[in-house]
Amino acid sequence: MPDLDTMKQTVQQMIDSVSEDLRSISLSIHGKPELRFEEHHAHRALTDYLEANGFHVNRGAYDMPTAFEAVAGSGGPTIAVMCEYDALPGIGHACGHNLIAISGIAVGIALKQALGDGNGTIVVLGSPAEEGGGGKIRLAERGAFANIDAAMMLHPAPVDSAWFNSTATMTFEVAFHGKNAHAGGMPWEGVNAMDAIVMAHSAIGLLRQQLRPTDRVTGMITNGGQAVNIIPDYASALYGIRVRRQSELEALQEKVTNCFEAAALATGCRLELTSTIGYADMRANEPMALAYMENFAALGGKTVPAERARREPAGGATDMGDVSYLVPSIHPSFAIPVTVGTANHTAGFTACAATGEAHEATLRAAKALAMTAVELFANPDLLESTRAEFAKITR
């Protein structure tokens, strides 16, 4: 294996050499936003490029048409680098997944160049449907991480941080079934499903004073009836809950479920409640995160200090959290220039994700992540420390 400094120089030079290609792919994905599990254009652009650069590419991997697995190198250890590329309804790439996509392939191509064969295996995993579809959870269920020693990815944000403190989440699909009646003539003959939604929502509002400051319950009505002069026999809603840690999810789930069940009992409606896919909180691997900080600093960047970053309140959620419970993982955020008040999941962030400045920020973060991966390949002690830390936080 080449010496560590040489490999770090190689990954930097390789990423610089493909900058124009990466920019073109990024803008192509940004200009054609695709929702979860429909990312056919992005899938094709990324897999074609990886294949052209010598990766063995499995398109439609793990029984998902828009997932992929691209492999290079040989031997151990095996490190996975994640790509995301789905967009958000109505506002496109407002979470900058076009930048995540190119950061993943940049790191993969750079590592392939630096390592050669026999010194380790690089797996670039294309995970569809991060925005609510749980693509990485499906990948995990189907064995994608079975032989992975460490996993990593990047995410654009307003700040540079080696830690990404995400919440654990769960979503409820709620439906109340009542009985129609004429709202003016014989309302007493009806069983009002919309009343049940209102009652459950009010109960959840009262519940909030007994919740932790870090707990969140949010909801939206998806069907509140068909006409104002008909007592609605059907009403539906979506509700989401968020907590700091996966271990806290069950307790809040029970409290919110009680609100739905109480509303059904009070109104005489039948409750249909389905809990859909949720995400675990992100457990950043400490040795890997610290190594990323050092490499980012070596490139002239400055991240949020470690002590402060560890304590930052969690807000968003990602299915990378589920991966972090399976293998040692990191999910650093990197700052792209944004206007005041602009953050992820806003139309303003969509515009920022297409700028030249955002592209340059992506390249620097990708170099730091590739340098971190190089250390894992070249330094058995660092790899062992990541395993020991992983065992400690997931006990």
Residue pairs with C-beta under 8 A, 6 or more apart in sequence:
1 7
1 115
1 119
1 377
1 378
2 10
2 114
3 378
4 374
4 375
4 378
4 379
7 114
7 115
7 374
7 377
7 378
8 114
8 295
8 371
8 374
10 110
10 113
10 114
11 107
11 110
11 111
11 113
11 114
11 367
11 370
11 371
11 374
12 110
12 299
12 367
12 370
12 371
14 109
14 110
14 113
14 114
15 22
15 106
15 107
15 109
15 110
15 363
15 366
15 367
15 370
16 363
18 106
18 109
19 359
19 363
21 49
22 102
22 105
22 106
22 359
22 362
22 363
23 102
23 356
23 359
25 45
25 46
25 49
25 101
25 102
25 105
26 98
26 99
26 101
26 102
26 354
26 359
26 362
27 98
27 354
28 41
28 45
29 41
29 42
29 45
29 85
29 93
29 97
29 98
29 101
30 92
30 93
30 98
30 353
30 354
32 41
32 42
33 87
33 88
33 92
33 93
34 40
34 41
34 42
34 85
34 86
34 87
35 86
35 87
35 88
35 89
35 131
36 86
36 128
36 129
36 130
36 131
36 132
36 133
36 135
37 64
37 65
37 66
37 86
37 128
37 129
37 133
37 135
38 66
38 86
39 66
39 85
39 86
39 128
39 129
40 65
40 66
42 66
42 85
42 86
42 98
42 101
43 59
43 65
43 66
43 67
43 68
43 85
43 126
43 128
46 68
46 83
46 85
46 101
46 105
46 126
47 57
47 59
47 68
47 70
47 126
49 105
50 57
50 68
50 70
50 105
50 108
50 109
50 124
51 57
51 70
53 109
53 112
54 72
54 112
55 70
55 71
55 72
55 108
55 112
55 124
56 70
56 71
56 72
57 68
57 69
57 70
58 68
58 69
58 70
58 71
59 68
60 66
60 67
60 68
61 67
61 68
61 69
61 125
61 126
61 139
61 144
62 69
62 138
62 139
62 142
62 143
62 144
63 142
64 128
64 135
64 138
64 139
66 126
66 128
66 129
67 125
67 126
67 127
67 128
67 135
67 138
67 139
68 124
68 125
68 126
69 123
69 124
69 125
69 126
69 144
70 108
70 123
70 124
70 125
70 126
71 121
71 122
71 123
71 124
72 108
72 111
72 112
72 121
72 122
73 111
73 112
73 115
73 116
73 117
73 118
73 119
73 120
73 121
73 122
74 117
74 118
74 120
74 121
75 117
75 118
75 119
75 120
75 121
76 120
76 121
76 149
77 120
77 121
77 149
77 150
77 376
77 377
77 383
78 120
78 121
78 122
78 123
78 147
78 148
78 149
79 111
79 120
79 121
79 122
79 123
79 148
79 149
79 150
79 151
79 152
79 373
79 376
79 377
80 123
80 124
80 125
80 144
80 145
80 148
80 150
80 151
80 152
80 327
81 104
81 107
81 108
81 111
81 122
81 123
81 124
81 125
81 151
81 152
81 153
81 369
81 373
82 100
82 104
82 125
82 127
82 136
82 151
82 152
82 153
82 320
82 323
83 100
83 101
83 103
83 104
83 105
83 124
83 125
83 126
83 127
83 153
84 97
84 100
84 101
84 104
84 127
84 130
84 135
84 153
85 97
85 98
85 100
85 101
85 126
85 128
86 97
86 128
86 129
86 130
86 131
86 133
86 135
87 93
87 94
87 97
87 131
88 94
88 95
88 131
88 345
91 345
91 346
91 347
91 350
92 350
93 350
93 353
93 354
94 344
94 345
94 346
94 347
94 349
94 350
94 353
95 131
95 155
95 156
95 344
95 345
95 349
96 155
96 156
96 336
96 344
96 349
96 352
96 353
96 358
97 130
97 131
98 353
98 354
99 154
99 156
99 336
99 353
99 358
99 359
99 362
100 153
100 154
100 155
100 156
102 362
102 366
103 153
103 154
103 362
103 365
103 366
103 369
104 124
104 125
104 126
104 153
104 154
105 124
106 362
106 363
106 366
106 370
107 124
107 152
107 366
107 369
107 370
107 373
108 122
108 124
110 366
110 367
110 370
111 122
111 370
111 373
111 374
111 377
112 122
114 370
114 374
115 122
115 374
115 377
119 377
120 377
122 373
123 148
125 139
125 144
125 151
127 135
127 136
127 139
127 319
128 135
129 135
130 136
130 318
130 319
130 320
132 171
132 277
133 277
134 277
134 279
134 319
134 322
135 319
136 319
136 320
136 322
136 323
137 277
137 279
137 319
137 322
139 145
140 322
140 323
140 326
145 151
145 323
145 326
145 327
148 326
148 327
149 327
149 328
149 376
149 383
149 387
150 285
150 288
150 327
150 328
150 329
150 373
150 376
150 383
150 386
151 320
151 323
151 324
151 327
151 328
151 329
152 288
152 329
152 330
152 331
152 369
152 372
152 373
153 320
153 330
153 331
153 369
154 331
154 332
154 333
154 334
154 362
154 365
154 366
154 369
155 164
155 318
155 331
155 332
155 333
155 334
156 333
156 334
156 335
156 336
156 344
156 353
156 358
156 361
156 362
157 333
157 334
157 335
157 336
157 343
157 344
158 335
158 336
158 338
158 342
158 343
158 344
159 304
159 333
159 335
160 296
160 301
160 302
160 303
160 304
160 332
160 333
160 334
160 335
160 365
161 303
161 304
161 309
161 312
161 332
161 333
162 284
162 289
162 290
162 292
162 293
162 296
162 303
162 304
162 306
162 309
162 330
162 332
163 284
163 289
163 304
163 306
163 309
163 310
163 312
163 332
164 282
164 284
164 318
164 320
164 331
164 332
164 333
165 281
165 282
165 284
165 309
165 310
165 312
165 313
165 314
165 315
166 279
166 281
166 282
166 314
166 315
166 316
166 317
166 318
166 320
166 321
166 331
167 214
167 216
167 242
167 243
167 244
167 279
167 281
167 314
167 315
167 316
167 317
168 242
168 243
168 244
168 245
168 246
168 248
168 249
168 278
168 279
168 280
168 281
168 317
168 321
169 240
169 241
169 242
169 243
169 249
169 278
169 279
169 317
170 240
170 241
170 249
170 253
170 275
170 276
170 278
171 238
171 239
171 240
171 241
171 275
171 276
171 277
171 278
172 238
172 239
172 240
172 241
172 256
172 257
172 260
172 273
172 274
172 275
172 276
173 236
173 238
173 273
173 274
173 275
173 276
174 197
174 200
174 236
174 237
174 238
174 239
174 260
174 271
174 272
174 273
175 234
175 235
175 236
175 271
175 272
175 273
176 193
176 194
176 196
176 197
176 234
176 235
176 236
176 263
176 264
176 267
176 269
176 270
176 271
176 272
177 193
177 233
177 234
177 269
177 270
177 271
177 272
178 190
178 191
178 192
178 193
178 195
178 196
178 231
178 232
178 233
178 234
178 235
178 267
178 268
178 269
178 270
179 189
179 190
179 191
179 231
179 233
180 190
180 230
180 231
180 232
180 233
181 187
181 188
181 189
181 190
181 230
181 231
182 189
182 229
182 230
182 231
183 190
183 228
183 229
183 230
183 231
184 229
187 231
189 231
190 231
190 233
191 231
191 233
191 267
191 268
191 269
192 231
192 232
192 267
192 269
193 225
193 232
193 233
193 234
193 235
193 267
193 269
194 224
194 225
194 232
194 235
195 267
195 269
196 235
196 263
196 264
196 266
196 267
196 269
196 271
197 221
197 224
197 235
197 236
197 237
197 263
199 262
199 263
199 266
199 267
200 237
200 259
200 260
200 262
200 263
201 219
201 237
203 259
203 262
203 263
204 217
204 219
204 239
204 256
204 259
207 217
207 255
207 256
207 259
208 217
210 255
211 217
211 252
211 255
212 243
212 244
212 248
214 243
214 244
214 313
214 314
215 241
215 242
215 243
215 248
215 252
216 240
216 241
216 242
216 243
217 239
217 240
217 241
217 242
217 252
217 256
218 239
218 240
219 237
219 238
219 239
219 240
220 237
220 238
220 239
221 235
221 236
221 237
222 236
222 237
222 238
223 234
223 235
223 236
224 232
224 235
225 232
225 234
225 235
226 232
239 256
241 249
241 252
241 253
241 256
242 314
242 317
243 249
243 252
243 281
244 281
244 314
245 281
246 280
246 281
246 321
246 325
249 278
253 275
257 273
260 271
260 273
261 271
261 273
263 269
263 271
264 270
264 271
279 317
279 318
279 319
279 321
279 322
280 321
280 322
280 324
280 325
281 314
281 317
281 321
282 318
282 320
282 321
282 324
282 329
282 331
283 321
283 324
283 325
283 329
283 393
283 394
284 324
284 329
284 330
284 331
285 324
285 328
285 329
285 330
285 386
285 389
285 390
285 393
286 389
287 382
287 385
287 386
287 389
288 328
288 329
288 330
288 372
288 376
288 386
289 306
289 330
289 332
290 306
291 372
291 375
291 376
291 382
292 330
292 332
292 368
292 369
292 372
293 303
293 306
295 367
295 368
295 369
295 371
295 372
295 375
296 302
296 303
296 332
296 364
296 365
296 368
297 303
298 368
298 371
299 364
299 367
299 368
300 364
301 364
301 365
301 368
303 309
303 332
304 312
316 344
318 331
320 329
320 331
323 329
324 331
325 394
327 390
328 386
328 387
328 389
328 390
330 372
332 365
332 368
332 369
334 361
334 362
334 364
334 365
335 361
336 352
336 353
336 355
336 357
336 358
336 361
336 362
337 352
337 355
337 357
337 358
337 361
338 348
338 349
338 352
339 348
339 352
341 348
342 348
342 349
342 352
343 349
352 358
375 382
376 382
376 383
376 386
